[in-house]
Amino acid sequence: MKKKLTKQELIQKIGVKNFALVERNVFCAECGNTAIVDYEDDIVLEPSRDTVLRGKCKKCGHAVARVLETGEER
Ligand SMILES: [Zn+2]
């Protein structure tokens, strides 16, 4: 079952340092490495226990997604 996480819950889960790295380490098809914005309402914990952030590229606004391998936490 998919479960949505808030930004705060995600930060608690992975730690503020890791979160900052993730936020600034996203691949955009248009600009390459970029930061993700507007993802706060679309943070989903997948059945695989990975977490997927869906938002926009900070530079160009293209849709981007970032998968976090949070599956080790059981
Ligand atoms: Zn971009």
N, CA, C, O and the ligand as a Tripos MOL2 file, in Angstrom:
@<TRIPOS>MOLECULE
protein
  297   295    75     0     0
PROTEIN
NO_CHARGES

@<TRIPOS>ATOM
      1 N           0.8370   -1.2000    0.0000 N.3       1 MET1
      2 CA          0.0000    0.0000    0.0000 C.3       1 MET1
      3 C           0.8710    1.2490    0.0000 C.2       1 MET1
      4 O           1.8610    1.3330    0.7270 O.2       1 MET1
      5 N           0.4970    2.1910   -0.8050 N.am      2 LYS2
      6 CA          1.2590    3.4400   -0.8430 C.3       2 LYS2
      7 C           0.8560    4.3350    0.3200 C.2       2 LYS2
      8 O          -0.3070    4.3970    0.7200 O.2       2 LYS2
      9 N           1.8450    5.0150    0.8350 N.am      3 LYS3
     10 CA          1.5940    5.9010    1.9680 C.3       3 LYS3
     11 C           2.2950    7.2170    1.6870 C.2       3 LYS3
     12 O           3.4560    7.2370    1.2810 O.2       3 LYS3
     13 N           1.5980    8.2970    1.9000 N.am      4 LYS4
     14 CA          2.2360    9.6010    1.7210 C.3       4 LYS4
     15 C           2.9660   10.0160    2.9830 C.2       4 LYS4
     16 O           2.5110    9.7710    4.1000 O.2       4 LYS4
     17 N           4.0970   10.6420    2.7780 N.am      5 LEU5
     18 CA          4.8520   11.1910    3.8930 C.3       5 LEU5
     19 C           4.8530   12.7060    3.7770 C.2       5 LEU5
     20 O           4.8010   13.2560    2.6770 O.2       5 LEU5
     21 N           4.9110   13.3670    4.9070 N.am      6 THR6
     22 CA          5.1440   14.8050    4.8630 C.3       6 THR6
     23 C           6.6510   15.0330    4.8050 C.2       6 THR6
     24 O           7.4440   14.1360    5.0900 O.2       6 THR6
     25 N           7.0220   16.2420    4.4330 N.am      7 LYS7
     26 CA          8.4370   16.5990    4.4000 C.3       7 LYS7
     27 C           9.0740   16.3740    5.7790 C.2       7 LYS7
     28 O          10.1940   15.8710    5.8740 O.2       7 LYS7
     29 N           8.3660   16.7420    6.8280 N.am      8 GLN8
     30 CA          8.8780   16.5580    8.1880 C.3       8 GLN8
     31 C           9.1180   15.0850    8.5110 C.2       8 GLN8
     32 O          10.1280   14.7250    9.1170 O.2       8 GLN8
     33 N           8.1790   14.2440    8.0990 N.am      9 GLU9
     34 CA          8.3360   12.8090    8.3510 C.3       9 GLU9
     35 C           9.5450   12.2470    7.6090 C.2       9 GLU9
     36 O          10.2790   11.4100    8.1340 O.2       9 GLU9
     37 N           9.7350   12.7180    6.3890 N.am     10 LEU10
     38 CA         10.8720   12.2580    5.5980 C.3      10 LEU10
     39 C          12.1840   12.7030    6.2440 C.2      10 LEU10
     40 O          13.1360   11.9270    6.3190 O.2      10 LEU10
     41 N          12.2300   13.9370    6.7030 N.am     11 ILE11
     42 CA         13.4330   14.4400    7.3690 C.3      11 ILE11
     43 C          13.7230   13.6250    8.6320 C.2      11 ILE11
     44 O          14.8770   13.3000    8.9110 O.2      11 ILE11
     45 N          12.6850   13.2980    9.3850 N.am     12 GLN12
     46 CA         12.8700   12.4620   10.5790 C.3      12 GLN12
     47 C          13.4060   11.0850   10.2010 C.2      12 GLN12
     48 O          14.2180   10.5000   10.9180 O.2      12 GLN12
     49 N          12.9410   10.5820    9.0700 N.am     13 LYS13
     50 CA         13.2930    9.2370    8.6370 C.3      13 LYS13
     51 C          14.7500    9.1300    8.1880 C.2      13 LYS13
     52 O          15.4500    8.1890    8.5620 O.2      13 LYS13
     53 N          15.2010   10.0860    7.3910 N.am     14 ILE14
     54 CA         16.5430    9.9680    6.7910 C.3      14 ILE14
     55 C          17.5510   10.9270    7.4050 C.2      14 ILE14
     56 O          18.7500   10.8010    7.1540 O.2      14 ILE14
     57 N          17.0910   11.8780    8.2010 N.am     15 GLY15
     58 CA         18.0030   12.8390    8.8110 C.3      15 GLY15
     59 C          18.1350   14.0920    7.9570 C.2      15 GLY15
     60 O          18.0390   14.0390    6.7310 O.2      15 GLY15
     61 N          18.3550   15.2090    8.6190 N.am     16 VAL16
     62 CA         18.3340   16.5010    7.9240 C.3      16 VAL16
     63 C          19.5000   16.6330    6.9370 C.2      16 VAL16
     64 O          19.3500   17.2620    5.8890 O.2      16 VAL16
     65 N          20.6670   16.0420    7.2640 N.am     17 LYS17
     66 CA         21.8200   16.1250    6.3510 C.3      17 LYS17
     67 C          21.5590   15.3610    5.0620 C.2      17 LYS17
     68 O          21.7980   15.8690    3.9670 O.2      17 LYS17
     69 N          21.0680   14.1350    5.2030 N.am     18 ASN18
     70 CA         20.7510   13.3390    4.0180 C.3      18 ASN18
     71 C          19.6640   14.0110    3.1970 C.2      18 ASN18
     72 O          19.7080   14.0130    1.9670 O.2      18 ASN18
     73 N          18.7020   14.5730    3.8830 N.am     19 PHE19
     74 CA         17.6130   15.2260    3.1800 C.3      19 PHE19
     75 C          18.1260   16.3880    2.3280 C.2      19 PHE19
     76 O          17.7020   16.5620    1.1860 O.2      19 PHE19
     77 N          19.0290   17.1720    2.8860 N.am     20 ALA20
     78 CA         19.5910   18.3100    2.1480 C.3      20 ALA20
     79 C          20.3390   17.8360    0.9050 C.2      20 ALA20
     80 O          20.2780   18.4740   -0.1460 O.2      20 ALA20
     81 N          21.0500   16.7030    1.0330 N.am     21 LEU21
     82 CA         21.7660   16.1390   -0.1210 C.3      21 LEU21
     83 C          20.7910   15.6970   -1.2110 C.2      21 LEU21
     84 O          20.9930   15.9640   -2.3960 O.2      21 LEU21
     85 N          19.7390   15.0220   -0.7840 N.am     22 VAL22
     86 CA         18.7460   14.5020   -1.7170 C.3      22 VAL22
     87 C          18.0790   15.6480   -2.4840 C.2      22 VAL22
     88 O          17.9120   15.5910   -3.7030 O.2      22 VAL22
     89 N          17.7120   16.6660   -1.7480 N.am     23 GLU23
     90 CA         16.9880   17.8030   -2.3240 C.3      23 GLU23
     91 C          17.8070   18.4970   -3.4160 C.2      23 GLU23
     92 O          17.2490   19.0360   -4.3720 O.2      23 GLU23
     93 N          19.1260   18.4800   -3.2650 N.am     24 ARG24
     94 CA         20.0050   19.1900   -4.2040 C.3      24 ARG24
     95 C          20.6580   18.2570   -5.2070 C.2      24 ARG24
     96 O          21.5410   18.6730   -5.9570 O.2      24 ARG24
     97 N          20.2400   17.0130   -5.2300 N.am     25 ASN25
     98 CA         20.8990   16.0170   -6.0510 C.3      25 ASN25
     99 C          19.8950   15.2560   -6.8940 C.2      25 ASN25
    100 O          19.6860   14.0570   -6.7070 O.2      25 ASN25
    101 N          19.2850   15.9610   -7.8130 N.am     26 VAL26
    102 CA         18.2160   15.3940   -8.6240 C.3      26 VAL26
    103 C          18.5940   15.5680  -10.0890 C.2      26 VAL26
    104 O          19.1880   16.5740  -10.4780 O.2      26 VAL26
    105 N          18.2370   14.5680  -10.8940 N.am     27 PHE27
    106 CA         18.5650   14.6530  -12.3170 C.3      27 PHE27
    107 C          17.3780   15.1620  -13.1230 C.2      27 PHE27
    108 O          16.2760   14.6180  -13.0530 O.2      27 PHE27
    109 N          17.6290   16.2150  -13.8880 N.am     28 CYS28
    110 CA         16.6160   16.7660  -14.7830 C.3      28 CYS28
    111 C          17.0170   16.4410  -16.2190 C.2      28 CYS28
    112 O          18.1770   16.6110  -16.5920 O.2      28 CYS28
    113 N          16.0640   15.9770  -17.0250 N.am     29 ALA29
    114 CA         16.3430   15.6380  -18.4270 C.3      29 ALA29
    115 C          16.7930   16.8710  -19.2080 C.2      29 ALA29
    116 O          17.5180   16.7440  -20.1950 O.2      29 ALA29
    117 N          16.3810   18.0370  -18.7860 N.am     30 GLU30
    118 CA         16.7320   19.2790  -19.4800 C.3      30 GLU30
    119 C          18.0740   19.8410  -19.0250 C.2      30 GLU30
    120 O          18.8850   20.2420  -19.8590 O.2      30 GLU30
    121 N          18.3200   19.8780  -17.7300 N.am     31 CYS31
    122 CA         19.5320   20.5560  -17.2230 C.3      31 CYS31
    123 C          20.5250   19.6680  -16.4970 C.2      31 CYS31
    124 O          21.5310   20.1740  -16.0000 O.2      31 CYS31
    125 N          20.2910   18.3880  -16.4140 N.am     32 GLY32
    126 CA         21.2440   17.5640  -15.6770 C.3      32 GLY32
    127 C          21.0350   17.6770  -14.1810 C.2      32 GLY32
    128 O          19.9010   17.6640  -13.7020 O.2      32 GLY32
    129 N          22.1310   17.7870  -13.4400 N.am     33 ASN33
    130 CA         22.0000   17.8610  -11.9850 C.3      33 ASN33
    131 C          21.3260   19.1460  -11.5470 C.2      33 ASN33
    132 O          21.6970   20.2370  -11.9770 O.2      33 ASN33
    133 N          20.3340   19.0030  -10.6880 N.am     34 THR34
    134 CA         19.5890   20.1700  -10.2510 C.3      34 THR34
    135 C          19.0140   19.9090   -8.8620 C.2      34 THR34
    136 O          19.3120   18.8970   -8.2280 O.2      34 THR34
    137 N          18.1870   20.8390   -8.4080 N.am     35 ALA35
    138 CA         17.4860   20.6740   -7.1350 C.3      35 ALA35
    139 C          16.0050   20.4800   -7.4190 C.2      35 ALA35
    140 O          15.4880   20.9460   -8.4350 O.2      35 ALA35
    141 N          15.3280   19.7850   -6.5100 N.am     36 ILE36
    142 CA         13.8980   19.5310   -6.6810 C.3      36 ILE36
    143 C          13.1010   20.5260   -5.8300 C.2      36 ILE36
    144 O          13.4420   20.7950   -4.6780 O.2      36 ILE36
    145 N          12.0390   21.0610   -6.4230 N.am     37 VAL37
    146 CA         11.1420   21.9630   -5.6920 C.3      37 VAL37
    147 C           9.6900   21.5110   -5.9130 C.2      37 VAL37
    148 O           9.4140   20.7030   -6.8000 O.2      37 VAL37
    149 N           8.7910   22.0270   -5.1170 N.am     38 ASP38
    150 CA          7.3550   21.7080   -5.2500 C.3      38 ASP38
    151 C           7.0400   20.2110   -5.1250 C.2      38 ASP38
    152 O           6.1380   19.6990   -5.7880 O.2      38 ASP38
    153 N           7.7870   19.5320   -4.2770 N.am     39 TYR39
    154 CA          7.5750   18.0920   -4.0850 C.3      39 TYR39
    155 C           6.8480   17.7870   -2.7800 C.2      39 TYR39
    156 O           6.4980   16.6360   -2.5180 O.2      39 TYR39
    157 N           6.6200   18.8070   -1.9630 N.am     40 GLU40
    158 CA          6.1320   18.6010   -0.5940 C.3      40 GLU40
    159 C           4.8230   17.8230   -0.5170 C.2      40 GLU40
    160 O           4.5890   17.1000    0.4520 O.2      40 GLU40
    161 N           3.9710   17.9650   -1.5270 N.am     41 ASP41
    162 CA          2.6830   17.2720   -1.5050 C.3      41 ASP41
    163 C           2.7260   15.9160   -2.1910 C.2      41 ASP41
    164 O           1.7030   15.2370   -2.2850 O.2      41 ASP41
    165 N           3.8960   15.5150   -2.6710 N.am     42 ASP42
    166 CA          3.9790   14.2500   -3.3990 C.3      42 ASP42
    167 C           5.2060   13.4370   -2.9870 C.2      42 ASP42
    168 O           6.0720   13.1240   -3.8030 O.2      42 ASP42
    169 N           5.2520   13.1100   -1.7170 N.am     43 ILE43
    170 CA          6.2970   12.2420   -1.1730 C.3      43 ILE43
    171 C           5.6100   10.9270   -0.8160 C.2      43 ILE43
    172 O           4.8060   10.8620    0.1140 O.2      43 ILE43
    173 N           5.9430    9.8810   -1.5730 N.am     44 VAL44
    174 CA          5.2010    8.6250   -1.4420 C.3      44 VAL44
    175 C           6.1270    7.4960   -1.0020 C.2      44 VAL44
    176 O           7.1960    7.2850   -1.5750 O.2      44 VAL44
    177 N           5.6960    6.7850    0.0160 N.am     45 LEU45
    178 CA          6.3790    5.5720    0.4490 C.3      45 LEU45
    179 C           5.7880    4.4120   -0.3340 C.2      45 LEU45
    180 O           4.6270    4.0470   -0.1470 O.2      45 LEU45
    181 N           6.6060    3.8330   -1.2170 N.am     46 GLU46
    182 CA          6.1440    2.7520   -2.0940 C.3      46 GLU46
    183 C           6.0420    1.4380   -1.3240 C.2      46 GLU46
    184 O           6.6120    1.3000   -0.2420 O.2      46 GLU46
    185 N           5.3060    0.4640   -1.8930 N.am     47 PRO47
    186 CA          5.2190   -0.8550   -1.2430 C.3      47 PRO47
    187 C           6.5970   -1.5010   -1.0520 C.2      47 PRO47
    188 O           6.7980   -2.2910   -0.1300 O.2      47 PRO47
    189 N           7.5400   -1.1570   -1.9310 N.am     48 SER48
    190 CA          8.9060   -1.6750   -1.8060 C.3      48 SER48
    191 C           9.6430   -1.0290   -0.6370 C.2      48 SER48
    192 O          10.7700   -1.4110   -0.3200 O.2      48 SER48
    193 N           9.0180   -0.0690   -0.0100 N.am     49 ARG49
    194 CA          9.5810    0.7220    1.0910 C.3      49 ARG49
    195 C          10.5350    1.7890    0.5930 C.2      49 ARG49
    196 O          11.1320    2.4920    1.4080 O.2      49 ARG49
    197 N          10.7020    1.9380   -0.7060 N.am     50 ASP50
    198 CA         11.4490    3.0840   -1.2050 C.3      50 ASP50
    199 C          10.5440    4.3130   -1.1420 C.2      50 ASP50
    200 O           9.3170    4.2100   -1.1620 O.2      50 ASP50
    201 N          11.1730    5.4500   -1.0680 N.am     51 THR51
    202 CA         10.4100    6.6900   -1.0240 C.3      51 THR51
    203 C          10.6200    7.4540   -2.3230 C.2      51 THR51
    204 O          11.7550    7.6050   -2.7730 O.2      51 THR51
    205 N           9.5520    7.9320   -2.9250 N.am     52 VAL52
    206 CA          9.6490    8.6580   -4.1840 C.3      52 VAL52
    207 C           9.1520   10.0880   -4.0000 C.2      52 VAL52
    208 O           8.0350   10.3300   -3.5440 O.2      52 VAL52
    209 N          10.0180   11.0210   -4.3700 N.am     53 LEU53
    210 CA          9.6520   12.4390   -4.3570 C.3      53 LEU53
    211 C           9.3580   12.8460   -5.7900 C.2      53 LEU53
    212 O          10.1600   12.5930   -6.6890 O.2      53 LEU53
    213 N           8.2170   13.4720   -6.0050 N.am     54 ARG54
    214 CA          7.9140   13.9820   -7.3410 C.3      54 ARG54
    215 C           7.6920   15.4830   -7.2550 C.2      54 ARG54
    216 O           6.8790   15.9740   -6.4720 O.2      54 ARG54
    217 N           8.4430   16.1960   -8.0890 N.am     55 GLY55
    218 CA          8.3230   17.6540   -8.0580 C.3      55 GLY55
    219 C           8.8180   18.2460   -9.3570 C.2      55 GLY55
    220 O           8.6750   17.6580  -10.4290 O.2      55 GLY55
    221 N           9.4020   19.4210   -9.2350 N.am     56 LYS56
    222 CA          9.8630   20.1460  -10.4190 C.3      56 LYS56
    223 C          11.3200   20.5240  -10.2640 C.2      56 LYS56
    224 O          11.8360   20.6850   -9.1580 O.2      56 LYS56
    225 N          11.9690   20.6590  -11.4170 N.am     57 CYS57
    226 CA         13.3450   21.1510  -11.4490 C.3      57 CYS57
    227 C          13.3630   22.6190  -11.0220 C.2      57 CYS57
    228 O          12.5450   23.4280  -11.4620 O.2      57 CYS57
    229 N          14.3210   22.9340  -10.1500 N.am     58 LYS58
    230 CA         14.4250   24.3130   -9.6590 C.3      58 LYS58
    231 C          14.8060   25.2760  -10.7750 C.2      58 LYS58
    232 O          14.4290   26.4480  -10.7520 O.2      58 LYS58
    233 N          15.5700   24.7670  -11.7680 N.am     59 LYS59
    234 CA         16.0640   25.6540  -12.8290 C.3      59 LYS59
    235 C          15.0320   25.8890  -13.9260 C.2      59 LYS59
    236 O          14.8250   27.0290  -14.3430 O.2      59 LYS59
    237 N          14.3780   24.8200  -14.4020 N.am     60 CYS60
    238 CA         13.5370   24.9670  -15.5990 C.3      60 CYS60
    239 C          12.0720   24.5790  -15.3850 C.2      60 CYS60
    240 O          11.2410   24.8260  -16.2580 O.2      60 CYS60
    241 N          11.7440   23.9790  -14.2430 N.am     61 GLY61
    242 CA         10.3460   23.6420  -13.9840 C.3      61 GLY61
    243 C           9.8990   22.3120  -14.5770 C.2      61 GLY61
    244 O           8.7400   21.9270  -14.4180 O.2      61 GLY61
    245 N          10.7950   21.6090  -15.2530 N.am     62 HIS62
    246 CA         10.5040   20.2880  -15.7980 C.3      62 HIS62
    247 C          10.1760   19.3260  -14.6510 C.2      62 HIS62
    248 O          10.7430   19.4300  -13.5630 O.2      62 HIS62
    249 N           9.2570   18.3910  -14.9050 N.am     63 ALA63
    250 CA          8.9250   17.4050  -13.8750 C.3      63 ALA63
    251 C          10.1240   16.5050  -13.6010 C.2      63 ALA63
    252 O          10.7370   15.9730  -14.5270 O.2      63 ALA63
    253 N          10.4510   16.3400  -12.3310 N.am     64 VAL64
    254 CA         11.5450   15.4490  -11.9430 C.3      64 VAL64
    255 C          11.0810   14.5760  -10.7740 C.2      64 VAL64
    256 O          10.1460   14.9170  -10.0490 O.2      64 VAL64
    257 N          11.7540   13.4580  -10.6200 N.am     65 ALA65
    258 CA         11.4460   12.5740   -9.4990 C.3      65 ALA65
    259 C          12.7540   12.0680   -8.9060 C.2      65 ALA65
    260 O          13.7680   11.9620   -9.5940 O.2      65 ALA65
    261 N          12.7080   11.7620   -7.6310 N.am     66 ARG66
    262 CA         13.9020   11.2480   -6.9550 C.3      66 ARG66
    263 C          13.4650   10.0500   -6.1250 C.2      66 ARG66
    264 O          12.5550   10.1430   -5.3010 O.2      66 ARG66
    265 N          14.1300    8.9230   -6.3580 N.am     67 VAL67
    266 CA         13.8320    7.7260   -5.5730 C.3      67 VAL67
    267 C          14.8540    7.6120   -4.4510 C.2      67 VAL67
    268 O          16.0610    7.7080   -4.6750 O.2      67 VAL67
    269 N          14.3560    7.4080   -3.2600 N.am     68 LEU68
    270 CA         15.2230    7.1980   -2.0980 C.3      68 LEU68
    271 C          15.1180    5.7540   -1.6790 C.2      68 LEU68
    272 O          14.0240    5.2460   -1.4330 O.2      68 LEU68
    273 N          16.2480    5.0990   -1.5980 N.am     69 GLU69
    274 CA         16.2120    3.7130   -1.1700 C.3      69 GLU69
    275 C          16.1550    3.6450    0.3440 C.2      69 GLU69
    276 O          17.1760    3.5640    1.0270 O.2      69 GLU69
    277 N          14.9430    3.6780    0.8400 N.am     70 THR70
    278 CA         14.7410    3.6340    2.2930 C.3      70 THR70
    279 C          14.3140    2.2450    2.7230 C.2      70 THR70
    280 O          13.8720    2.0430    3.8540 O.2      70 THR70
    281 N          14.4500    1.2730    1.8000 N.am     71 GLY71
    282 CA         13.9870   -0.0880    2.0290 C.3      71 GLY71
    283 C          14.6640   -0.8240    3.1700 C.2      71 GLY71
    284 O          14.1220   -1.8060    3.6770 O.2      71 GLY71
    285 N          15.8460   -0.3660    3.5860 N.am     72 GLU72
    286 CA         16.5440   -1.0760    4.6680 C.3      72 GLU72
    287 C          15.8210   -0.9280    6.0090 C.2      72 GLU72
    288 O          16.0460   -1.7060    6.9360 O.2      72 GLU72
    289 N          14.9610    0.0700    6.0970 N.am     73 GLU73
    290 CA         14.2610    0.3080    7.3640 C.3      73 GLU73
    291 C          12.9950   -0.5380    7.4480 C.2      73 GLU73
    292 O          12.0510   -0.3210    6.6880 O.2      73 GLU73
    293 N          12.9710   -1.4750    8.3430 N.am     74 ARG74
    294 CA         11.8200   -2.3720    8.4690 C.3      74 ARG74
    295 C          11.2950   -2.3840    9.8750 C.2      74 ARG74
    296 O          10.3260   -3.0850   10.1670 O.2      74 ARG74
    297 ZN         15.6550   21.3830  -15.4340 Zn       75 ZN75
@<TRIPOS>BOND
     1     1     2 1
     2     2     3 1
     3     3     4 2
     4     3     5 am
     5     5     6 1
     6     6     7 1
     7     7     8 2
     8     7     9 am
     9     9    10 1
    10    10    11 1
    11    11    12 2
    12    11    13 am
    13    13    14 1
    14    14    15 1
    15    15    16 2
    16    15    17 am
    17    17    18 1
    18    18    19 1
    19    19    20 2
    20    19    21 am
    21    21    22 1
    22    22    23 1
    23    23    24 2
    24    23    25 am
    25    25    26 1
    26    26    27 1
    27    27    28 2
    28    27    29 am
    29    29    30 1
    30    30    31 1
    31    31    32 2
    32    31    33 am
    33    33    34 1
    34    34    35 1
    35    35    36 2
    36    35    37 am
    37    37    38 1
    38    38    39 1
    39    39    40 2
    40    39    41 am
    41    41    42 1
    42    42    43 1
    43    43    44 2
    44    43    45 am
    45    45    46 1
    46    46    47 1
    47    47    48 2
    48    47    49 am
    49    49    50 1
    50    50    51 1
    51    51    52 2
    52    51    53 am
    53    53    54 1
    54    54    55 1
    55    55    56 2
    56    55    57 am
    57    57    58 1
    58    58    59 1
    59    59    60 2
    60    59    61 am
    61    61    62 1
    62    62    63 1
    63    63    64 2
    64    63    65 am
    65    65    66 1
    66    66    67 1
    67    67    68 2
    68    67    69 am
    69    69    70 1
    70    70    71 1
    71    71    72 2
    72    71    73 am
    73    73    74 1
    74    74    75 1
    75    75    76 2
    76    75    77 am
    77    77    78 1
    78    78    79 1
    79    79    80 2
    80    79    81 am
    81    81    82 1
    82    82    83 1
    83    83    84 2
    84    83    85 am
    85    85    86 1
    86    86    87 1
    87    87    88 2
    88    87    89 am
    89    89    90 1
    90    90    91 1
    91    91    92 2
    92    91    93 am
    93    93    94 1
    94    94    95 1
    95    95    96 2
    96    95    97 am
    97    97    98 1
    98    98    99 1
    99    99   100 2
   100    99   101 am
   101   101   102 1
   102   102   103 1
   103   103   104 2
   104   103   105 am
   105   105   106 1
   106   106   107 1
   107   107   108 2
   108   107   109 am
   109   109   110 1
   110   110   111 1
   111   111   112 2
   112   111   113 am
   113   113   114 1
   114   114   115 1
   115   115   116 2
   116   115   117 am
   117   117   118 1
   118   118   119 1
   119   119   120 2
   120   119   121 am
   121   121   122 1
   122   122   123 1
   123   123   124 2
   124   123   125 am
   125   125   126 1
   126   126   127 1
   127   127   128 2
   128   127   129 am
   129   129   130 1
   130   130   131 1
   131   131   132 2
   132   131   133 am
   133   133   134 1
   134   134   135 1
   135   135   136 2
   136   135   137 am
   137   137   138 1
   138   138   139 1
   139   139   140 2
   140   139   141 am
   141   141   142 1
   142   142   143 1
   143   143   144 2
   144   143   145 am
   145   145   146 1
   146   146   147 1
   147   147   148 2
   148   147   149 am
   149   149   150 1
   150   150   151 1
   151   151   152 2
   152   151   153 am
   153   153   154 1
   154   154   155 1
   155   155   156 2
   156   155   157 am
   157   157   158 1
   158   158   159 1
   159   159   160 2
   160   159   161 am
   161   161   162 1
   162   162   163 1
   163   163   164 2
   164   163   165 am
   165   165   166 1
   166   166   167 1
   167   167   168 2
   168   167   169 am
   169   169   170 1
   170   170   171 1
   171   171   172 2
   172   171   173 am
   173   173   174 1
   174   174   175 1
   175   175   176 2
   176   175   177 am
   177   177   178 1
   178   178   179 1
   179   179   180 2
   180   179   181 am
   181   181   182 1
   182   182   183 1
   183   183   184 2
   184   183   185 am
   185   185   186 1
   186   186   187 1
   187   187   188 2
   188   187   189 am
   189   189   190 1
   190   190   191 1
   191   191   192 2
   192   191   193 am
   193   193   194 1
   194   194   195 1
   195   195   196 2
   196   195   197 am
   197   197   198 1
   198   198   199 1
   199   199   200 2
   200   199   201 am
   201   201   202 1
   202   202   203 1
   203   203   204 2
   204   203   205 am
   205   205   206 1
   206   206   207 1
   207   207   208 2
   208   207   209 am
   209   209   210 1
   210   210   211 1
   211   211   212 2
   212   211   213 am
   213   213   214 1
   214   214   215 1
   215   215   216 2
   216   215   217 am
   217   217   218 1
   218   218   219 1
   219   219   220 2
   220   219   221 am
   221   221   222 1
   222   222   223 1
   223   223   224 2
   224   223   225 am
   225   225   226 1
   226   226   227 1
   227   227   228 2
   228   227   229 am
   229   229   230 1
   230   230   231 1
   231   231   232 2
   232   231   233 am
   233   233   234 1
   234   234   235 1
   235   235   236 2
   236   235   237 am
   237   237   238 1
   238   238   239 1
   239   239   240 2
   240   239   241 am
   241   241   242 1
   242   242   243 1
   243   243   244 2
   244   243   245 am
   245   245   246 1
   246   246   247 1
   247   247   248 2
   248   247   249 am
   249   249   250 1
   250   250   251 1
   251   251   252 2
   252   251   253 am
   253   253   254 1
   254   254   255 1
   255   255   256 2
   256   255   257 am
   257   257   258 1
   258   258   259 1
   259   259   260 2
   260   259   261 am
   261   261   262 1
   262   262   263 1
   263   263   264 2
   264   263   265 am
   265   265   266 1
   266   266   267 1
   267   267   268 2
   268   267   269 am
   269   269   270 1
   270   270   271 1
   271   271   272 2
   272   271   273 am
   273   273   274 1
   274   274   275 1
   275   275   276 2
   276   275   277 am
   277   277   278 1
   278   278   279 1
   279   279   280 2
   280   279   281 am
   281   281   282 1
   282   282   283 1
   283   283   284 2
   284   283   285 am
   285   285   286 1
   286   286   287 1
   287   287   288 2
   288   287   289 am
   289   289   290 1
   290   290   291 1
   291   291   292 2
   292   291   293 am
   293   293   294 1
   294   294   295 1
   295   295   296 2
@<TRIPOS>SUBSTRUCTURE
     1 MET1         2 RESIDUE 1 A MET
     2 LYS2         6 RESIDUE 1 A LYS
     3 LYS3        10 RESIDUE 1 A LYS
     4 LYS4        14 RESIDUE 1 A LYS
     5 LEU5        18 RESIDUE 1 A LEU
     6 THR6        22 RESIDUE 1 A THR
     7 LYS7        26 RESIDUE 1 A LYS
     8 GLN8        30 RESIDUE 1 A GLN
     9 GLU9        34 RESIDUE 1 A GLU
    10 LEU10       38 RESIDUE 1 A LEU
    11 ILE11       42 RESIDUE 1 A ILE
    12 GLN12       46 RESIDUE 1 A GLN
    13 LYS13       50 RESIDUE 1 A LYS
    14 ILE14       54 RESIDUE 1 A ILE
    15 GLY15       58 RESIDUE 1 A GLY
    16 VAL16       62 RESIDUE 1 A VAL
    17 LYS17       66 RESIDUE 1 A LYS
    18 ASN18       70 RESIDUE 1 A ASN
    19 PHE19       74 RESIDUE 1 A PHE
    20 ALA20       78 RESIDUE 1 A ALA
    21 LEU21       82 RESIDUE 1 A LEU
    22 VAL22       86 RESIDUE 1 A VAL
    23 GLU23       90 RESIDUE 1 A GLU
    24 ARG24       94 RESIDUE 1 A ARG
    25 ASN25       98 RESIDUE 1 A ASN
    26 VAL26      102 RESIDUE 1 A VAL
    27 PHE27      106 RESIDUE 1 A PHE
    28 CYS28      110 RESIDUE 1 A CYS
    29 ALA29      114 RESIDUE 1 A ALA
    30 GLU30      118 RESIDUE 1 A GLU
    31 CYS31      122 RESIDUE 1 A CYS
    32 GLY32      126 RESIDUE 1 A GLY
    33 ASN33      130 RESIDUE 1 A ASN
    34 THR34      134 RESIDUE 1 A THR
    35 ALA35      138 RESIDUE 1 A ALA
    36 ILE36      142 RESIDUE 1 A ILE
    37 VAL37      146 RESIDUE 1 A VAL
    38 ASP38      150 RESIDUE 1 A ASP
    39 TYR39      154 RESIDUE 1 A TYR
    40 GLU40      158 RESIDUE 1 A GLU
    41 ASP41      162 RESIDUE 1 A ASP
    42 ASP42      166 RESIDUE 1 A ASP
    43 ILE43      170 RESIDUE 1 A ILE
    44 VAL44      174 RESIDUE 1 A VAL
    45 LEU45      178 RESIDUE 1 A LEU
    46 GLU46      182 RESIDUE 1 A GLU
    47 PRO47      186 RESIDUE 1 A PRO
    48 SER48      190 RESIDUE 1 A SER
    49 ARG49      194 RESIDUE 1 A ARG
    50 ASP50      198 RESIDUE 1 A ASP
    51 THR51      202 RESIDUE 1 A THR
    52 VAL52      206 RESIDUE 1 A VAL
    53 LEU53      210 RESIDUE 1 A LEU
    54 ARG54      214 RESIDUE 1 A ARG
    55 GLY55      218 RESIDUE 1 A GLY
    56 LYS56      222 RESIDUE 1 A LYS
    57 CYS57      226 RESIDUE 1 A CYS
    58 LYS58      230 RESIDUE 1 A LYS
    59 LYS59      234 RESIDUE 1 A LYS
    60 CYS60      238 RESIDUE 1 A CYS
    61 GLY61      242 RESIDUE 1 A GLY
    62 HIS62      246 RESIDUE 1 A HIS
    63 ALA63      250 RESIDUE 1 A ALA
    64 VAL64      254 RESIDUE 1 A VAL
    65 ALA65      258 RESIDUE 1 A ALA
    66 ARG66      262 RESIDUE 1 A ARG
    67 VAL67      266 RESIDUE 1 A VAL
    68 LEU68      270 RESIDUE 1 A LEU
    69 GLU69      274 RESIDUE 1 A GLU
    70 THR70      278 RESIDUE 1 A THR
    71 GLY71      282 RESIDUE 1 A GLY
    72 GLU72      286 RESIDUE 1 A GLU
    73 GLU73      290 RESIDUE 1 A GLU
    74 ARG74      294 RESIDUE 1 A ARG
    75 ZN75       297 GROUP 0 **** ****
